[in-house]
């Protein structure tokens, strides 16, 4: 498998990623320890969904697979669930390519 599993809980696909992917349904309050760091989940995170490993400000790039997959639409604290309520995808966005990154 590519990547690595952090504390048997999150899949990190690249060391440049700002999010990890839950390998199971995770409960709020779960503490993850990896690379001398600690992240505590602020809320429940469903299997396959993303967790912020770094604080993100609105407009910050969200990185997974070592690539930019989206932009934070609001501030996201370390340990928060990252999904459509706080992240907008930038992958496969022909509307952004046609307008230089701006949406109509």
PAVOGU-72161 format. One record per residue: residue in three letters; z, x, y of N, C-alpha, C in turn; residue number from 1. Coordinates in nm, 4 decimals. Example, Ala and Ser with C-alpha at 12.3 -4.5 7.8 and 13.67 -1.06 7.14 Angstrom:
! PAVOGU-72161
(pt 'ALA' (0.7800 1.3190 -0.5690) (0.7800 1.2300 -0.4500) (0.7800 1.3200 -0.3300) 1) (pt 'SER' (0.7080 1.2850 -0.2250) (0.7140 1.3670 -0.1060) (0.7870 1.2900 0.0030) 2) 
This chain:
! PAVOGU-72161
(pt 'UNK' (0.0000 0.0849 -0.1181) (0.0000 0.0000 0.0000) (0.0000 0.0890 0.1237) 1) (pt 'UNK' (-0.0782 0.0505 0.2193) (-0.0786 0.1236 0.3456) (0.0375 0.0754 0.4297) 2) (pt 'UNK' (0.0835 0.1612 0.5187) (0.1995 0.1269 0.5992) (0.3269 0.1551 0.5225) 3) (pt 'UNK' (0.4360 0.1026 0.5771) (0.5648 0.1202 0.5092) (0.6523 -0.0006 0.5386) 4) (pt 'UNK' (0.7453 -0.0249 0.4499) (0.8369 -0.1377 0.4651) (0.9665 -0.0852 0.5244) 5) (pt 'UNK' (1.0073 -0.1445 0.6357) (1.1294 -0.1050 0.7041) (1.2473 -0.1844 0.6493) 6) (pt 'UNK' (1.3445 -0.1161 0.5964) (1.4690 -0.1772 0.5479) (1.4416 -0.2960 0.4555) 7) (pt 'UNK' (1.3377 -0.2865 0.3721) (1.2997 -0.3923 0.2770) (1.2743 -0.5265 0.3446) 8) (pt 'UNK' (1.2366 -0.5265 0.4728) (1.2279 -0.6506 0.5490) (1.0979 -0.6677 0.6259) 9) (pt 'UNK' (1.0528 -0.5621 0.6931) (0.9332 -0.5703 0.7770) (0.8307 -0.4661 0.7350) 10) (pt 'UNK' (0.7045 -0.5074 0.7332) (0.5956 -0.4157 0.7070) (0.5474 -0.3584 0.8395) 11) (pt 'UNK' (0.5488 -0.2269 0.8492) (0.4970 -0.1563 0.9662) (0.3692 -0.0874 0.9211) 12) (pt 'UNK' (0.2561 -0.1271 0.9780) (0.1275 -0.0764 0.9322) (0.0875 0.0544 0.9984) 13) (pt 'UNK' (0.1409 0.0819 1.1175) (0.1126 0.2061 1.1884) (0.2343 0.2417 1.2728) 14) (pt 'UNK' (0.2590 0.3691 1.2887) (0.3731 0.4107 1.3703) (0.3543 0.3740 1.5175) 15) (pt 'UNK' (0.2325 0.3397 1.5583) (0.2052 0.2971 1.6958) (0.2298 0.1479 1.7182) 16) (pt 'UNK' (0.2580 0.0732 1.6114) (0.2753 -0.0717 1.6232) (0.4004 -0.1083 1.7017) 17) (pt 'UNK' (0.3899 -0.2161 1.7791) (0.5057 -0.2681 1.8533) (0.5670 -0.3876 1.7826) 18) (pt 'UNK' (0.5033 -0.4309 1.6723) (0.5552 -0.5416 1.5915) (0.5525 -0.5028 1.4447) 19) (pt 'UNK' (0.6431 -0.5637 1.3691) (0.6429 -0.5520 1.2244) (0.6202 -0.6895 1.1664) 20) (pt 'UNK' (0.5727 -0.6962 1.0425) (0.5413 -0.8227 0.9766) (0.6472 -0.8537 0.8716) 21) (pt 'UNK' (0.7032 -0.9744 0.8773) (0.8083 -1.0155 0.7840) (0.7532 -1.0242 0.6423) 22) (pt 'UNK' (0.8207 -0.9609 0.5468) (0.7776 -0.9643 0.4075) (0.8453 -1.0770 0.3295) 23) (pt 'UNK' (0.9253 -1.1561 0.4001) (0.9937 -1.2723 0.3423) (1.0366 -1.3591 0.4600) 24) (pt 'UNK' (1.0813 -1.4809 0.4346) (1.1418 -1.5599 0.5422) (1.2699 -1.4884 0.5833) 25) (pt 'UNK' (1.2854 -1.4627 0.7122) (1.4013 -1.3880 0.7611) (1.4875 -1.4766 0.8495) 26) (pt 'UNK' (1.6172 -1.4577 0.8422) (1.7115 -1.5377 0.9188) (1.7574 -1.4653 1.0447) 27) (pt 'UNK' (1.7821 -1.5449 1.1477) (1.8394 -1.4909 1.2713) (1.9669 -1.4146 1.2372) 28) (pt 'UNK' (1.9886 -1.3042 1.3069) (2.1077 -1.2232 1.2835) (2.0874 -1.1122 1.1819) 29) (pt 'UNK' (1.9743 -1.1160 1.1101) (1.9456 -1.0090 1.0149) (1.9307 -0.8781 1.0907) 30) (pt 'UNK' (2.0028 -0.7754 1.0482) (1.9953 -0.6438 1.1128) (1.9062 -0.5529 1.0298) 31) (pt 'UNK' (1.8140 -0.4851 1.0982) (1.7223 -0.3927 1.0327) (1.7500 -0.2531 1.0841) 32) (pt 'UNK' (1.7632 -0.1597 0.9934) (1.7853 -0.0209 1.0311) (1.6704 0.0637 0.9784) 33) (pt 'UNK' (1.6083 0.1411 1.0675) (1.4974 0.2273 1.0285) (1.4832 0.3395 1.1305) 34) (pt 'UNK' (1.4466 0.4543 1.0843) (1.4203 0.5701 1.1706) (1.5319 0.5937 1.2731) 35) (pt 'UNK' (1.6562 0.5695 1.2348) (1.7682 0.5887 1.3255) (1.7805 0.4809 1.4322) 36) (pt 'UNK' (1.7087 0.3718 1.4152) (1.7113 0.2615 1.5121) (1.7620 0.1358 1.4440) 37) (pt 'UNK' (1.7984 0.0387 1.5246) (1.8450 -0.0882 1.4720) (1.7819 -0.2021 1.5520) 38) (pt 'UNK' (1.7380 -0.3047 1.4801) (1.6837 -0.4260 1.5412) (1.7537 -0.5433 1.4749) 39) (pt 'UNK' (1.8044 -0.6347 1.5550) (1.8669 -0.7563 1.5029) (1.7790 -0.8744 1.5394) 40) (pt 'UNK' (1.7443 -0.9559 1.4404) (1.6568 -1.0700 1.4643) (1.7273 -1.1744 1.5503) 41) (pt 'UNK' (1.6611 -1.2139 1.6571) (1.7170 -1.3105 1.7512) (1.6981 -1.4536 1.7023) 42) (pt 'UNK' (1.6052 -1.4736 1.6098) (1.5748 -1.6077 1.5600) (1.5151 -1.5959 1.4212) 43) (pt 'UNK' (1.5047 -1.7086 1.3515) (1.4405 -1.7086 1.2208) (1.2949 -1.6671 1.2376) 44) (pt 'UNK' (1.2444 -1.5913 1.1411) (1.1047 -1.5476 1.1434) (1.0448 -1.5791 1.0062) 45) (pt 'UNK' (0.9398 -1.6632 1.0032) (0.8781 -1.6973 0.8744) (0.8026 -1.5805 0.8122) 46) (pt 'UNK' (0.7892 -1.5845 0.6810) (0.7116 -1.4863 0.6062) (0.5735 -1.4686 0.6704) 47) (pt 'UNK' (0.5319 -1.3423 0.6864) (0.3996 -1.3118 0.7381) (0.3885 -1.3117 0.8895) 48) (pt 'UNK' (0.4958 -1.3506 0.9581) (0.4934 -1.3534 1.1039) (0.5476 -1.2221 1.1600) 49) (pt 'UNK' (0.5294 -1.2035 1.2898) (0.5610 -1.0761 1.3544) (0.6967 -1.0788 1.4246) 50) (pt 'UNK' (0.7579 -0.9604 1.4287) (0.8849 -0.9368 1.4982) (0.8637 -0.8214 1.5951) 51) (pt 'UNK' (0.9098 -0.8377 1.7186) (0.8980 -0.7307 1.8173) (0.9925 -0.6166 1.7810) 52) (pt 'UNK' (0.9371 -0.4965 1.7722) (1.0179 -0.3773 1.7469) (1.0528 -0.3065 1.8762) 53) (pt 'UNK' (0.9838 -0.3439 1.9815) (1.0055 -0.2897 2.1154) (1.0089 -0.4065 2.2131) 54) (pt 'UNK' (1.0819 -0.3952 2.3231) (1.0735 -0.4992 2.4257) (0.9325 -0.4998 2.4862) 55) (pt 'UNK' (0.8817 -0.6181 2.5122) (0.7492 -0.6336 2.5718) (0.7622 -0.7148 2.6995) 56) (pt 'UNK' (0.6934 -0.6732 2.8028) (0.6869 -0.7504 2.9278) (0.5616 -0.8364 2.9237) 57) (pt 'UNK' (0.5596 -0.9434 3.0009) (0.4392 -1.0251 3.0107) (0.3230 -0.9353 3.0503) 58) (pt 'UNK' (0.2130 -0.9458 2.9777) (0.0960 -0.8631 3.0031) (0.0879 -0.7382 2.9178) 59) (pt 'UNK' (0.1972 -0.7008 2.8498) (0.1954 -0.5827 2.7626) (0.1083 -0.6071 2.6399) 60) (pt 'UNK' (0.0476 -0.5004 2.5914) (-0.0306 -0.5067 2.4689) (0.0624 -0.5208 2.3486) 61) (pt 'UNK' (0.0214 -0.6031 2.2524) (0.0906 -0.6167 2.1248) (0.0063 -0.5411 2.0229) 62) (pt 'UNK' (0.0691 -0.4447 1.9546) (-0.0038 -0.3595 1.8611) (0.0405 -0.3852 1.7170) 63) (pt 'UNK' (-0.0598 -0.4041 1.6322) (-0.0412 -0.4172 1.4878) (-0.1630 -0.3525 1.4246) 64) (pt 'UNK' (-0.1504 -0.2948 1.3066) (-0.2585 -0.2200 1.2410) (-0.2970 -0.0956 1.3223) 65) (pt 'UNK' (-0.2146 -0.0553 1.4180) (-0.2488 0.0559 1.5051) (-0.3487 0.0173 1.6123) 66) (pt 'UNK' (-0.3728 -0.1119 1.6261) (-0.4695 -0.1625 1.7225) (-0.4065 -0.2722 1.8075) 67) (pt 'UNK' (-0.4666 -0.2979 1.9213) (-0.4217 -0.4073 2.0068) (-0.4690 -0.5382 1.9450) 68) (pt 'UNK' (-0.3750 -0.6291 1.9177) (-0.4118 -0.7594 1.8607) (-0.3884 -0.8722 1.9595) 69) (pt 'UNK' (-0.3155 -0.8442 2.0671) (-0.2859 -0.9501 2.1620) (-0.2163 -0.8973 2.2853) 70) (pt 'UNK' (-0.1801 -0.9931 2.3707) (-0.1092 -0.9639 2.4941) (0.0118 -1.0558 2.5016) 71) (pt 'UNK' (0.1259 -1.0006 2.5377) (0.2458 -1.0835 2.5553) (0.2242 -1.1750 2.6757) 72) (pt 'UNK' (0.2506 -1.3038 2.6576) (0.2343 -1.3999 2.7673) (0.3640 -1.4204 2.8438) 73) (pt 'UNK' (0.4714 -1.3643 2.7919) (0.6026 -1.3675 2.8569) (0.6815 -1.2497 2.8032) 74) (pt 'UNK' (0.7956 -1.2227 2.8624) (0.8750 -1.1113 2.8112) (0.9274 -1.1455 2.6720) 75) (pt 'UNK' (0.9305 -1.0436 2.5873) (0.9757 -1.0574 2.4491) (1.0751 -0.9449 2.4242) 76) (pt 'UNK' (1.1936 -0.9801 2.3807) (1.2964 -0.8799 2.3517) (1.2807 -0.8275 2.2102) 77) (pt 'UNK' (1.3283 -0.7072 2.1878) (1.3313 -0.6495 2.0537) (1.4032 -0.7477 1.9602) 78) (pt 'UNK' (1.3426 -0.7734 1.8455) (1.4022 -0.8624 1.7459) (1.3573 -1.0076 1.7572) 79) (pt 'UNK' (1.2767 -1.0406 1.8588) (1.2275 -1.1774 1.8723) (1.0994 -1.1976 1.7918) 80) (pt 'UNK' (1.0797 -1.3213 1.7501) (0.9601 -1.3644 1.6798) (0.8423 -1.3570 1.7765) 81) (pt 'UNK' (0.7328 -1.2980 1.7344) (0.6119 -1.2877 1.8162) (0.5054 -1.3759 1.7522) 82) (pt 'UNK' (0.4635 -1.4772 1.8271) (0.3646 -1.5731 1.7748) (0.2936 -1.6375 1.8938) 83) (pt 'UNK' (0.2277 -1.7475 1.8718) (0.1450 -1.8098 1.9765) (0.2245 -1.8578 2.0972) 84) (pt 'UNK' (0.3543 -1.8741 2.0847) (0.4349 -1.9198 2.1980) (0.4621 -1.8077 2.2990) 85) (pt 'UNK' (0.4393 -1.6818 2.2590) (0.4649 -1.5704 2.3515) (0.3612 -1.4577 2.3419) 86) (pt 'UNK' (0.2526 -1.4836 2.2712) (0.1476 -1.3834 2.2533) (0.0118 -1.4529 2.2472) 87) (pt 'UNK' (-0.0835 -1.3988 2.3204) (-0.2199 -1.4507 2.3162) (-0.3077 -1.3481 2.2465) 88) (pt 'UNK' (-0.3825 -1.3928 2.1471) (-0.4688 -1.3026 2.0724) (-0.5798 -1.2474 2.1604) 89) (pt 'UNK' (-0.6134 -1.1222 2.1358) (-0.7278 -1.0616 2.2027) (-0.8353 -1.0253 2.1013) 90) (pt 'UNK' (-0.8141 -1.0592 1.9761) (-0.9103 -1.0261 1.8712) (-1.0132 -1.1380 1.8586) 91) (pt 'UNK' (-1.1402 -1.0995 1.8508) (-1.2468 -1.1971 1.8320) (-1.2648 -1.2886 1.9510) 92) (pt 'UNK' (-1.2302 -1.2406 2.0705) (-1.2371 -1.3231 2.1917) (-1.3664 -1.2960 2.2665) 93) (pt 'UNK' (-1.4745 -1.3605 2.2238) (-1.6019 -1.3464 2.2911) (-1.5965 -1.3885 2.4362) 94) (pt 'UNK' (-1.5071 -1.4850 2.4692) (-1.4952 -1.5300 2.6078) (-1.4432 -1.4168 2.6952) 95) (pt 'UNK' (-1.3572 -1.3305 2.6430) (-1.3072 -1.2183 2.7216) (-1.4134 -1.1099 2.7360) 96) (pt 'UNK' (-1.4893 -1.0852 2.6331) (-1.5939 -0.9842 2.6409) (-1.6998 -1.0236 2.7438) 97) (pt 'UNK' (-1.7318 -1.1530 2.7504) (-1.8351 -1.2005 2.8419) (-1.7893 -1.1970 2.9881) 98) (pt 'UNK' (-1.6574 -1.2047 3.0105) (-1.6060 -1.2097 3.1475) (-1.5301 -1.0848 3.1843) 99) (pt 'UNK' (-1.5368 -0.9822 3.1031) (-1.4671 -0.8576 3.1354) (-1.3178 -0.8667 3.1126) 100) (pt 'UNK' (-1.2729 -0.9557 3.0214) (-1.1316 -0.9651 2.9886) (-1.0608 -1.0836 3.0493) 101) (pt 'UNK' (-1.1234 -1.1507 3.1436) (-1.0608 -1.2680 3.2045) (-1.1079 -1.3935 3.1357) 102) (pt 'UNK' (-1.0172 -1.4878 3.1142) (-1.0545 -1.6149 3.0549) (-1.0766 -1.7179 3.1628) 103) (pt 'UNK' (-1.1572 -1.8164 3.1307) (-1.1879 -1.9210 3.2300) (-1.0762 -2.0204 3.2410) 104) 
